[in-house]
Amino acid sequence: MKVFKTIVNALFPRKCVSCGALVGQDDYLCEYCNEMLDTINYSKICLRCGLDKKNCDCKSVVFHFAGCVAPFVNKDQAKEAMYRFKFSKNFSSAQFFANEMAKTVKTVYNDIVFDGIDFVPMVTRKQLKRGFNQSEVLAVKLAEILNIKVYQNLLKAKYVSTTQHKLTLKERFKNVKGMYSANYKVTGKTILLVDDIKTTGATLDECAKQLLLAGADNVYCISGVITNSKKGKK
């Protein structure tokens, strides 16, 4: 086995999930990216919306989810790693994020018993074009680590919405209204909802709303990265 592993490592060397530099076979980041990675200090954020307390959205938005957190700020090394996963099909990045998201769940949601994990769905044709749903991949990997079941085909996306990144905060929430629906009941369940990136929380909030309408008691959210500023939201 050691010989086989040595051969595999030689043929397929592990690379930093952020910059692509060669790293050890047990590492996901090179020393530089690991040092520069912008992790989130949970004592300084609002655990409801996930933003720095000075940028908290809870004063202007009444969220349907009970909490939202992420291990990293959506910038620099973490942003690049997420893009490599989404657009270059780098599934080592997916595993890296799932590992860190699991640590976040155990830290922030340590007193919550989840009945299952769900994820933000994609419209079928959009998923076929990309080849996978990044949120589903993260959810499945996270479920394996946390030993929690995944609710398959619970939420569905009815149509492709207008591109969110060009819209204001208010427009984003209006843009996704009615976009999702639940296929079956989850009465009395506490659900962990997964997405890749949380910006304003509009998508997660609409999904959480549909899960509550399907009978869920509570919905808590986690994403791989979170945009932790007001820039571009107003």
Salt bridges, closest charged atoms under 4 A:
ASP38 OD2 - LYS75 NZ 3.68
ASP57 OD1 - LYS230 NZ 2.46
ASP57 OD2 - LYS233 NZ 3.81
GLU80 OE2 - ARG84 NE 3.44
GLU100 OE2 - LYS103 NZ 3.24
ASP196 OD2 - LYS86 NZ 3.05
ASP205 OD2 - HIS64 ND1 3.09
